Each structure stands twice: as structure tokens, then as C-alpha cells.
Amino acid sequence: MHPQNRGSQRLLAAAAKGELHDRALWTPLAAATGAAGNSTALVGTPETVAQALLDYVGIGVTTLLIRGYDPYDDAIDYGRYLLPLVREEISHRDRQRAPLAAVPAGAVAE
């Protein structure tokens, strides 16, 4: 099976390189389904998955869609364990950048 869309083709190429594409992106479902639909998963502890999401934010991703196989219970777990970690780190990053934003252009921060 050779999908026509470029996204599925890239996903299959990543899956061909190994089961784990990056820190947490698990690709065997993509290989098994021909990369049809939602066929990848972020796997690991909440900390690992949060760091993977933050990696994507770090390269410029502005919208993330996360869902699981049990939508109700997974949504509860995301809200309880995953999203607080992501929000905490984003807030930390914003606080780190805030002092730099207050320095006028051309000035030297001390």
C-alpha cells in the first residue's frame, strides 16, 4: 500500500526507521495501517510525553491535538497528569523570557 498524501508517506518513512521516531512518538500503528488516520501515539510517562509535546512547541508547533483510545478516561488523565506539566514548563519559559523583553533594543541587560 502506497498512500497518495505526503503526510502519510513521511509517516511511513519514519516508521520504517524504527518503532520510536523521537523521544516518545511510537509508529508501529502507522506501519500496520499504512498511515491511515490517527495512527501514531506518544508513549511513556506523563513527564516523557510532556517533554515530547514541549519539543514540538520548541520547533514552532502552535496547535497540538492529543487524544487516546478511551476518550473519557484519557481526557481525565491528560488534565490530571499531563497538561499541568506542559503548562508549568510553558509558564517557566515565559518567565525566563519576560526579563529580556523588558530590556530596550540595543541596551545591555545586566
C-alpha positions as CSV (number, residue, x, y, z in Angstrom):
1,M,0.0,0.0,0.0
2,H,1.4,3.4,-1.0
3,P,-0.7,6.4,0.3
4,Q,-1.1,9.3,-2.0
5,N,-0.8,12.1,0.6
6,R,2.6,13.3,1.5
7,G,2.0,13.3,5.3
8,S,1.2,9.6,5.3
9,Q,4.3,8.9,3.1
10,R,6.5,10.8,5.6
11,L,5.0,8.9,8.5
12,L,5.6,5.6,6.8
13,A,9.2,6.6,6.1
14,A,9.6,7.4,9.8
15,A,8.0,4.1,10.8
16,A,10.4,2.2,8.6
17,K,13.3,3.6,10.6
18,G,12.1,2.2,13.9
19,E,9.3,1.9,16.4
20,L,10.2,5.1,18.2
21,H,10.6,8.2,16.0
22,D,11.7,10.7,18.6
23,R,11.5,10.9,22.4
24,A,8.0,9.4,22.5
25,L,6.4,9.1,19.1
26,W,5.5,5.4,18.6
27,T,5.0,4.4,15.0
28,P,4.0,0.7,14.7
29,L,0.3,1.5,14.2
30,A,1.3,3.7,11.3
31,A,3.2,0.9,9.7
32,A,0.3,-1.6,10.3
33,T,-2.4,0.7,8.9
34,G,-0.5,2.3,6.0
35,A,-0.5,5.6,8.0
36,A,-4.2,5.9,7.6
37,G,-6.0,8.3,10.0
38,N,-4.6,8.8,13.5
39,S,-2.0,6.1,13.6
40,T,0.7,7.3,15.9
41,A,0.9,7.6,19.7
42,L,3.0,9.4,22.2
43,V,4.1,6.8,24.7
44,G,5.8,7.0,28.1
45,T,5.3,8.5,31.5
46,P,3.5,11.8,31.8
47,E,6.8,13.5,32.1
48,T,8.2,11.9,28.9
49,V,5.0,12.8,26.9
50,A,5.0,16.3,28.3
51,Q,8.6,16.8,27.2
52,A,7.7,15.4,23.8
53,L,4.9,17.9,23.4
54,L,7.3,20.7,24.6
55,D,9.8,19.5,22.0
56,Y,7.2,20.1,19.3
57,V,6.3,23.6,20.8
58,G,10.0,24.3,20.7
59,I,10.2,23.8,17.0
60,G,7.2,26.0,16.3
61,V,4.1,23.8,16.6
62,T,1.3,26.0,17.8
63,T,-1.6,23.5,17.9
64,L,-1.5,20.1,19.4
65,L,-4.3,17.5,19.2
66,I,-4.0,14.8,21.8
67,R,-6.5,12.0,22.3
68,G,-6.4,8.4,23.4
69,Y,-8.3,5.2,22.8
70,D,-10.6,5.7,25.7
71,P,-11.6,9.4,25.2
72,Y,-13.3,10.0,28.5
73,D,-10.7,8.4,30.9
74,D,-7.8,9.6,28.7
75,A,-9.1,13.2,28.9
76,I,-9.3,13.0,32.7
77,D,-5.7,11.6,32.8
78,Y,-4.4,14.3,30.4
79,G,-6.0,17.0,32.6
80,R,-4.7,15.5,35.8
81,Y,-1.2,14.4,34.9
82,L,0.0,15.7,31.5
83,L,-1.4,19.2,30.9
84,P,-0.2,20.6,34.3
85,L,3.4,19.6,33.4
86,V,3.1,21.2,30.0
87,R,1.6,24.4,31.4
88,E,4.1,24.6,34.2
89,E,7.0,24.4,31.7
90,I,5.5,26.9,29.3
91,S,4.9,29.3,32.2
92,H,8.5,28.8,33.3
93,R,9.8,29.5,29.8
94,D,7.6,32.6,29.6
95,R,9.0,33.9,32.9
96,Q,12.6,33.3,31.7
97,R,11.9,35.4,28.5
98,A,10.0,38.2,30.3
99,P,13.0,40.0,31.8
100,L,14.6,40.0,28.3
101,A,11.5,41.5,26.7
102,A,11.7,44.4,29.2
103,V,15.1,45.5,28.1
104,P,15.0,48.1,25.3
105,A,16.5,47.2,22.0
106,G,20.2,47.9,21.9
107,A,20.5,48.1,25.7
108,V,22.7,45.7,27.6
109,A,21.0,43.7,30.3
110,E,22.9,43.3,33.5
